[in-house]
């Protein structure tokens, strides 16, 4: 299947994101990475469409993206950033361990494009602390901090 030509501004397209994140439809919440500064920050986008499966049950007559999914989109963007910030990322499983200081400023609705901006606050060999903000048309719509444990997959498989 022929692939579309990559635009210069597209740092990571969905094809590359699928190779990094374990998430799949309908739970993959990052469509493209626009900017990546390894070990520091990432800017990604999530296009919000009216046919998202969560709209069927979350206020079906007034379509509003669940805040928890905005926080998850920020965490997924953070996962992509971590993947590019640690040695041997394919040997590590990143597990979200804490969400803190989550704030929601306005509803996100179909047609919006979430701009996800995430920064690493602290990165150690076994854990990471990130902060993220989501914007629509330059206006902050949500923010949160998160922590993740970085687990060696070989050690995890030995325990099973």
Backbone torsions as a table, in degrees:
resi	resn	phi	psi	omega
1	UNK	NA	127.3	-179.7
2	UNK	-69.5	141.5	177.7
3	UNK	-97.8	148.1	177.9
4	UNK	-69.2	149.1	177.2
5	UNK	-62.5	140.1	-179.9
6	UNK	-81.6	129.7	175.7
7	UNK	-73.0	151.3	-179.8
8	UNK	-59.1	-34.6	-177.3
9	UNK	-76.9	-14.6	-179.5
10	UNK	-81.9	104.1	178.5
11	UNK	-74.6	-49.0	176.0
12	UNK	-132.3	124.1	176.0
13	UNK	-88.5	176.7	-178.5
14	UNK	-60.1	-34.5	-179.8
15	UNK	-61.3	-41.7	179.1
16	UNK	-73.4	-36.7	178.4
17	UNK	-61.8	-40.6	179.6
18	UNK	-63.6	-24.7	177.6
19	UNK	-79.7	-17.8	-177.2
20	UNK	-98.6	-52.3	-175.8
21	UNK	-87.1	143.2	176.6
22	UNK	-79.9	-11.0	-176.2
23	UNK	-70.0	148.2	177.1
24	UNK	-136.6	165.3	177.7
25	UNK	-52.7	135.8	7.6
26	UNK	-95.1	14.8	-173.6
27	UNK	-102.4	-2.5	175.5
28	UNK	-78.4	121.5	-171.2
29	UNK	-120.8	19.6	174.5
30	UNK	-126.5	124.5	-177.8
31	UNK	-98.0	-28.4	-175.9
32	UNK	-163.8	147.3	173.6
33	UNK	-106.9	125.8	-178.0
34	UNK	-95.6	-32.2	-175.8
35	UNK	-150.0	138.3	-179.9
36	UNK	-143.3	122.1	175.7
37	UNK	-117.4	97.2	-172.9
38	UNK	-49.7	131.5	179.4
39	UNK	79.7	-3.8	-175.9
40	UNK	-127.3	-64.6	-171.3
41	UNK	-154.1	166.0	178.6
42	UNK	-146.1	147.4	170.8
43	UNK	-126.2	124.2	-177.9
44	UNK	-135.8	169.8	177.5
45	UNK	-129.7	152.8	172.3
46	UNK	-131.5	117.3	176.1
47	UNK	-84.2	124.1	-178.5
48	UNK	-97.1	116.8	-177.8
49	UNK	-114.7	159.0	-176.4
50	UNK	-69.4	-16.3	-179.1
51	UNK	-95.3	15.0	175.6
52	UNK	-61.4	135.5	-175.9
53	UNK	-62.7	-28.3	-178.3
54	UNK	-68.8	-21.5	179.4
55	UNK	-69.1	-20.4	179.4
56	UNK	-64.6	-31.7	-176.1
57	UNK	-119.6	-8.3	-179.4
58	UNK	-105.0	98.7	-176.0
59	UNK	51.9	63.3	-173.1
60	UNK	-58.5	-24.6	-180.0
61	UNK	-92.4	-15.7	175.1
62	UNK	-132.8	93.5	-172.0
63	UNK	-69.4	114.6	178.5
64	UNK	-132.3	129.4	177.7
65	UNK	-69.2	129.1	179.0
66	UNK	-59.2	134.8	-180.0
67	UNK	-57.8	-36.2	-179.8
68	UNK	-62.5	-29.7	178.1
69	UNK	-77.4	-28.2	173.6
70	UNK	-66.8	-43.3	177.0
71	UNK	-62.8	-40.2	177.2
72	UNK	-63.5	-39.7	177.4
73	UNK	-61.5	-40.8	176.2
74	UNK	-62.9	-41.6	179.3
75	UNK	-65.0	-39.3	178.3
76	UNK	-65.7	-40.8	175.2
77	UNK	-61.2	-41.1	175.9
78	UNK	-61.4	-36.4	176.9
79	UNK	-63.2	-39.4	177.1
80	UNK	-65.1	-42.0	177.7
81	UNK	-61.7	-45.9	179.3
82	UNK	-61.7	-40.7	178.9
83	UNK	-54.2	-39.5	-178.6
84	UNK	-88.2	2.3	-173.8
85	UNK	-116.5	-5.2	-178.0
86	UNK	-123.1	154.9	175.9
87	UNK	-73.5	146.2	177.4
88	UNK	49.3	54.6	-175.3
89	UNK	-62.6	-25.3	-179.9
90	UNK	-69.1	-12.3	178.9
91	UNK	-97.5	2.7	-174.7
92	UNK	-117.6	138.3	171.1
93	UNK	-107.2	122.7	179.4
94	UNK	-97.2	120.7	-179.2
95	UNK	-118.1	125.1	177.9
96	UNK	-65.0	128.7	-178.0
97	UNK	-117.3	-19.5	-177.3
98	UNK	-158.3	138.6	170.2
99	UNK	-118.7	133.4	-176.4
100	UNK	-141.5	153.3	173.2
101	UNK	55.6	36.9	177.9
102	UNK	-74.7	131.8	178.1
103	UNK	-136.0	141.9	179.2
104	UNK	-123.4	123.9	-169.8
105	UNK	-101.6	-31.0	175.9
106	UNK	-160.6	156.7	-179.1
107	UNK	-65.7	148.2	172.9
108	UNK	-107.4	128.5	-172.4
109	UNK	-127.6	167.5	178.1
110	UNK	-54.6	140.0	-177.9
111	UNK	97.7	-18.0	177.5
112	UNK	-75.0	151.6	171.2
113	UNK	-118.0	115.7	178.1
114	UNK	-79.6	126.6	171.4
115	UNK	-100.8	117.8	-174.2
116	UNK	-102.9	118.9	179.3
117	UNK	-118.8	120.1	-175.7
118	UNK	-129.0	138.4	177.5
119	UNK	-125.8	146.1	172.5
120	UNK	-84.6	124.9	175.4
121	UNK	-89.3	-38.9	-178.2
122	UNK	-154.0	134.0	179.4
123	UNK	-134.2	119.5	176.7
124	UNK	-121.1	177.9	-177.2
125	UNK	-66.9	-27.1	-176.2
126	UNK	-114.6	-6.9	179.3
127	UNK	-154.9	162.9	179.4
128	UNK	-140.9	144.5	177.2
129	UNK	-122.7	122.1	-178.6
130	UNK	-124.2	160.0	172.8
131	UNK	-129.4	138.7	-178.5
132	UNK	-137.7	151.0	174.6
133	UNK	-133.2	142.6	176.8
134	UNK	-114.4	136.5	-178.0
135	UNK	-126.5	149.8	168.6
136	UNK	-128.5	122.9	-178.6
137	UNK	51.1	40.6	177.5
138	UNK	81.4	-5.5	-179.3
139	UNK	-99.6	129.0	178.4
140	UNK	-64.6	129.3	178.9
141	UNK	-114.2	-24.0	-179.9
142	UNK	-162.2	158.7	176.0
143	UNK	-155.9	156.6	176.4
144	UNK	-168.3	164.6	170.4
145	UNK	-113.6	152.9	179.2
146	UNK	-146.0	154.5	173.0
147	UNK	-124.7	146.9	177.8
148	UNK	-135.2	144.2	172.4
149	UNK	-93.1	137.5	177.8
150	UNK	-104.7	109.6	-174.6
151	UNK	-109.0	132.7	177.0
152	UNK	-71.2	122.7	-177.5
153	UNK	-62.1	-36.4	179.3
154	UNK	-62.8	-43.3	178.5
155	UNK	-65.5	-38.2	179.5
156	UNK	-65.7	-42.4	179.2
157	UNK	-66.9	-32.8	178.6
158	UNK	-65.6	-31.1	-178.8
159	UNK	-73.1	-20.2	-176.4
160	UNK	-80.4	NA	NA
